[in-house]
Amino acid sequence: MASNTTLETLLRRDRVIVTAGLVGVAALGWAYMLYLARGMAVMDMGTDMAMPQMQAWGVVDLTLLFVMWAVMMVAMMVPSASPLILMLAAANRKRREREDPLVPTGLFLGGYLLVWTAFSAVATAAQWGLHATAMLSPAMVGTSPVLGGLLLTLAGVFQFTSLKRACLSHCRSPLGFVMSHWRDGRGGAVRMGLEHGLYCVGCCWILMALLFVAGVMNLVWVAAISLFVLAEKVLPRGDLVGKLGGVVLLVAGLVMLR
C-alpha cells in the first residue's frame, strides 16, 4: 500500500513538472512570435527587429527565417503532443519507479522537435523560393490566388487520404503509440520522439503550408491552424473535425481558383 501511495505521489509530481515544462516551452515560442509580429508592425518606422528583410536575402536573413519557423513549429506543435508526452513520463516512472523519468521524456521531446526543425529547414527553403519569385508580399502573405487556391485545395483533399488517416491514428492514440513503439533507454526515447515526429509531420505538413496563404506571421491564422491540429488530435471525434475542416478547405480553395 505504501509503495502504491509513493508511486502515485511521484506520478502526480512528474505530471506537474512535465506540464509546467511543456507550457513554458510553448509560451516562450508564442512570446517570440509576438515579438516578431510587433517587429513587422514597426518595421516601417525603422526599428531593426529579428526578422529577415524583404530585399534579396543573405545568410543572416535565411538564418533568422529558419529560427522563426523552428520557434513557430515549437509553439504550434508542442500543445498537441502534450498528451503523449505526459503518458510517456508516466510509463517511464511505472517501469522504473526509482529512476527519474524526466530525462527520457526530455529526450523524446528533443527527438520530436528535431523532426519539426528539419521541416522548418524545408519551409525556409520554400519561403526563400516564393520570395525570390515575388509570390510573397513584404508582409509574408501570398500574392498569388492560384498558389493560395492550390494549397487550400490540396490541404482539403489530403484530409481524406489514407496517409492522413494512418498518421493521425498514431497521433490520436498516445497509449497505442507507447505500446507499439516503446524503446528502452535514452536512445530509445530519442528514437520514439523521431518516430512520433515523423507521424506528426506526415499528418500536418500541408496545414503548415497554408501559412503561405494568409500570412506566415499572421498570428490569428497561426492560432487557427494550431487549434485545428489540436482538435484533430485530442477531441473524441477529432477525425470528424478533420474531415469537416477538409471540406471547408476544399471549398475555399475552389472558390479562390475561380
C-alpha positions in Angstrom: 0.0 0.0 0.0 2.8 2.4 0.9 4.6 1.6 -2.3 1.5 2.3 -4.3 1.0 5.6 -2.5 4.5 6.6 -3.1 4.2 5.8 -6.8 1.0 7.8 -7.1 2.7 10.8 -5.4 5.7 10.5 -7.8 3.3 10.3 -10.8 1.5 13.4 -9.7 4.8 15.3 -9.2 6.1 14.2 -12.6 2.9 15.3 -14.3 3.1 18.7 -12.7 6.7 19.2 -13.7 6.3 17.9 -17.3 3.1 20.0 -17.7 4.8 23.1 -16.4 7.8 22.5 -18.8 5.5 22.0 -21.8 3.5 25.1 -21.0 6.7 27.1 -20.6 8.2 25.9 -23.9 5.0 26.7 -25.8 4.6 30.0 -24.1 8.2 31.1 -24.9 7.5 30.2 -28.5 4.4 32.3 -28.7 6.1 35.1 -26.9 8.9 35.1 -29.5 6.3 35.1 -32.3 4.5 38.1 -30.8 7.9 39.8 -30.6 8.4 39.2 -34.3 4.9 40.3 -35.2 5.5 43.5 -33.4 8.7 43.9 -35.3 6.9 43.6 -38.6 4.3 46.2 -37.4 7.0 48.8 -36.6 9.4 47.9 -39.5 8.3 50.9 -41.5 9.4 53.1 -38.6 13.0 51.9 -39.0 13.1 49.6 -35.9 15.5 46.7 -36.5 13.9 43.6 -35.2 14.9 39.9 -35.6 13.2 39.4 -39.0 14.6 38.8 -42.4 14.5 41.8 -44.6 12.4 41.8 -47.8 15.2 42.5 -50.3 17.4 39.8 -51.7 18.2 37.5 -48.7 21.6 36.6 -47.5 22.8 34.0 -45.0 21.8 36.1 -42.0 18.3 36.6 -43.3 17.9 32.9 -44.1 19.1 32.1 -40.6 16.6 34.4 -39.0 13.9 33.0 -41.1 14.9 29.4 -40.1 14.8 30.4 -36.5 11.4 31.9 -36.9 10.0 28.7 -38.5 11.6 26.5 -35.9 10.2 28.5 -33.0 6.8 28.7 -34.7 6.7 24.9 -35.0 7.5 24.5 -31.3 4.7 26.9 -30.3 2.2 25.2 -32.7 3.0 21.5 -32.1 4.1 21.1 -28.5 0.5 21.5 -27.2 -0.9 18.8 -29.5 1.9 16.4 -28.5 1.4 17.0 -24.7 -1.0 14.1 -24.0 1.6 11.6 -25.4 4.5 13.2 -23.6 2.6 13.1 -20.3 1.7 9.4 -20.9 5.3 8.7 -21.7 6.5 10.3 -18.5 4.0 8.2 -16.5 5.1 5.0 -18.3 8.7 5.7 -17.7 8.0 6.2 -14.0 6.0 3.0 -13.7 8.6 0.9 -15.4 11.5 2.3 -13.4 9.9 3.6 -10.2 13.2 4.7 -8.6 14.6 6.4 -11.7 13.8 9.9 -12.8 11.6 9.8 -15.9 12.3 13.4 -16.8 15.5 12.7 -18.8 13.9 10.2 -21.2 10.9 12.4 -21.5 13.0 15.3 -22.4 14.9 13.2 -24.9 11.7 12.2 -26.5 10.6 15.8 -26.8 14.1 16.6 -28.3 13.7 13.9 -30.9 10.1 15.1 -31.7 11.2 18.7 -32.1 14.3 17.6 -34.2 11.9 16.4 -36.9 10.0 19.6 -36.9 13.3 21.5 -37.0 14.1 19.6 -40.2 10.7 20.6 -41.5 11.4 24.2 -40.6 14.5 24.0 -42.9 12.3 22.8 -45.8 9.8 25.6 -45.1 12.6 28.1 -45.0 13.8 27.0 -48.4 10.2 27.1 -49.7 9.7 30.6 -48.4 13.0 31.7 -50.0 11.8 30.4 -53.3 8.4 32.2 -53.0 10.2 35.4 -52.0 12.6 35.2 -55.0 9.7 34.8 -57.4 7.7 37.6 -55.7 4.9 35.3 -54.7 5.0 36.6 -51.1 4.4 40.2 -50.1 6.7 42.1 -47.8 4.2 41.1 -45.0 4.9 37.4 -45.9 1.4 36.9 -47.4 0.8 35.0 -50.6 0.3 37.3 -53.6 -0.9 34.5 -56.0 -4.5 33.5 -55.9 -3.6 30.4 -57.9 -1.0 29.3 -55.3 -3.4 30.0 -52.5 -6.2 28.1 -54.2 -4.0 25.1 -55.0 -2.6 24.9 -51.4 -6.1 25.1 -49.9 -7.5 22.5 -52.4 -4.6 20.2 -51.7 -5.0 20.6 -48.0 -8.7 19.8 -48.3 -8.1 16.7 -50.4 -5.3 15.5 -48.1 -7.7 15.4 -45.2 -9.4 12.4 -46.8 -6.3 10.4 -47.9 -5.1 7.1 -46.4 -1.8 8.7 -45.4 -3.6 11.3 -43.4 -5.7 8.7 -41.6 -2.6 6.5 -40.9 -0.6 9.3 -39.4 -3.5 10.8 -37.5 -4.3 7.4 -35.9 -0.8 7.4 -34.3 -1.2 11.0 -33.1 -4.7 10.4 -31.7 -3.8 7.3 -29.6 -1.0 8.1 -27.1 -1.5 4.7 -25.4 -1.4 2.8 -28.7 1.8 4.7 -29.7 3.5 3.9 -26.4 2.6 0.3 -26.5 3.6 -0.3 -30.1 6.7 1.9 -30.3 8.2 1.5 -26.9 12.0 1.6 -26.8 14.1 1.3 -23.6 16.9 3.6 -22.7 17.8 7.2 -23.6 18.5 6.2 -27.2 15.1 4.6 -27.4 13.4 7.7 -26.1 15.1 9.8 -28.9 14.0 7.2 -31.5 10.4 7.3 -30.2 10.5 11.0 -30.5 11.8 10.9 -34.0 9.1 8.3 -35.0 6.3 10.3 -33.5 7.6 13.5 -35.1 7.6 11.8 -38.5 3.9 10.7 -38.0 3.1 14.3 -36.9 4.7 15.9 -39.9 3.0 13.4 -42.1 -0.3 14.4 -40.6 0.1 18.2 -40.6 2.7 19.2 -43.2 0.1 20.6 -45.7 -1.7 22.5 -42.9 1.6 24.3 -42.1 2.0 25.1 -45.8 -1.3 27.1 -45.5 0.7 29.7 -43.6 1.9 30.9 -47.1 -1.7 31.7 -48.0 -2.9 34.1 -45.3 0.5 35.1 -43.9 3.4 33.4 -42.3 3.3 35.8 -39.4 -0.5 36.3 -39.3 -0.9 35.2 -35.7 -4.6 34.8 -36.0 -4.1 32.3 -38.9 -1.3 30.6 -36.9 -3.5 30.2 -33.9 -6.4 28.9 -36.0 -4.2 26.2 -37.6 -2.8 25.3 -34.2 -6.3 24.9 -32.7 -7.4 22.8 -35.7 -4.4 20.5 -35.3 -5.1 20.2 -31.5 -8.8 19.5 -32.1 -8.0 16.7 -34.6 -5.7 15.0 -32.2 -7.4 15.3 -28.8 -11.1 15.7 -29.3 -13.2 12.5 -29.1 -14.4 13.0 -32.7 -11.2 14.7 -33.9 -11.3 12.6 -37.1 -14.7 14.1 -37.9 -13.3 17.6 -37.2 -10.6 16.9 -39.7 -13.0 15.8 -42.4 -15.2 18.8 -41.8 -12.2 21.0 -42.0 -11.2 19.3 -45.2 -14.5 20.2 -46.8 -14.1 23.8 -45.8 -10.6 23.9 -47.1 -11.6 22.3 -50.4 -14.5 24.7 -50.9 -12.3 27.7 -50.1 -9.6 26.5 -52.5 -12.0 26.0 -55.3 -13.6 29.4 -54.7 -10.1 31.1 -54.8 -9.3 29.3 -58.1 -12.4 30.5 -59.8 
